[in-house]
Amino acid sequence: MTRVLNLRDQEAVCRERAQRDGDRRAFWSAEAEAWQRVALDEIAAAFRQGRPAPLERAS
């Protein structure tokens, strides 16, 4: 479920940009929320198919 991890990474990048870019904070926050929704949809789809999605990286 590397895709979920990539989606979460993209969400984190957008949240970081929202903190740093005061002029476009609302835009980056909205982008982060969009990536979060996509990741949650991916996780839900995995559970519907009977394959739990890992939510964190293995150490």
SULSULJO-V256648 format. One record per residue. N is the residue number from 1. RES is the residue in one letter. SS is DSSP state (hx for helix, st for strand, lp for the rest). PHI is phi in whole degrees, -180 to 180 (* if undefined). PSI is psi in degrees with one decimal (none if undefined). Layout:
n: {N | N}
res: {RES | RES}
ss: {SS | SS}
phi: {PHI | PHI}
psi: {PSI | PSI}
//
This chain:
n: {1 | 2 | 3 | 4 | 5 | 6 | 7 | 8 | 9 | 10 | 11 | 12 | 13 | 14 | 15 | 16 | 17 | 18 | 19 | 20 | 21 | 22 | 23 | 24 | 25 | 26 | 27 | 28 | 29 | 30 | 31 | 32 | 33 | 34 | 35 | 36 | 37 | 38 | 39 | 40 | 41 | 42 | 43 | 44 | 45 | 46 | 47 | 48 | 49 | 50 | 51 | 52 | 53 | 54 | 55 | 56 | 57 | 58 | 59}
res: {M | T | R | V | L | N | L | R | D | Q | E | A | V | C | R | E | R | A | Q | R | D | G | D | R | R | A | F | W | S | A | E | A | E | A | W | Q | R | V | A | L | D | E | I | A | A | A | F | R | Q | G | R | P | A | P | L | E | R | A | S}
ss: {lp | hx | hx | hx | hx | hx | hx | hx | hx | hx | hx | hx | hx | hx | hx | hx | hx | hx | hx | hx | lp | hx | hx | hx | hx | hx | hx | hx | hx | hx | hx | hx | hx | hx | hx | hx | hx | hx | hx | hx | hx | hx | hx | hx | hx | hx | hx | hx | lp | lp | lp | lp | lp | lp | lp | lp | lp | lp | lp}
phi: {* | -60 | -59 | -62 | -63 | -65 | -65 | -65 | -61 | -64 | -59 | -63 | -61 | -65 | -64 | -65 | -64 | -62 | -71 | -90 | -110 | -59 | -68 | -120 | -56 | -62 | -62 | -68 | -65 | -65 | -63 | -61 | -64 | -65 | -65 | -63 | -61 | -63 | -63 | -65 | -64 | -64 | -64 | -61 | -62 | -63 | -68 | -62 | -87 | 81 | -126 | -57 | -95 | -67 | -101 | -146 | -75 | -74 | -82}
psi: {45.6 | -30.6 | -43.1 | -42.2 | -40.9 | -40.0 | -42.1 | -37.4 | -43.0 | -40.7 | -45.3 | -40.0 | -43.7 | -40.3 | -39.0 | -43.0 | -35.6 | -37.3 | -33.9 | -25.7 | 85.4 | -34.4 | -30.7 | 27.1 | -45.5 | -40.8 | -50.2 | -33.1 | -41.8 | -39.9 | -43.0 | -42.3 | -37.1 | -44.6 | -36.1 | -44.2 | -41.8 | -43.3 | -43.8 | -37.1 | -40.3 | -42.3 | -44.8 | -42.2 | -39.9 | -42.5 | -37.8 | -31.8 | -0.6 | 20.3 | 100.2 | 139.5 | 129.0 | 138.2 | -4.8 | 161.5 | 146.6 | 141.9 | none}
//
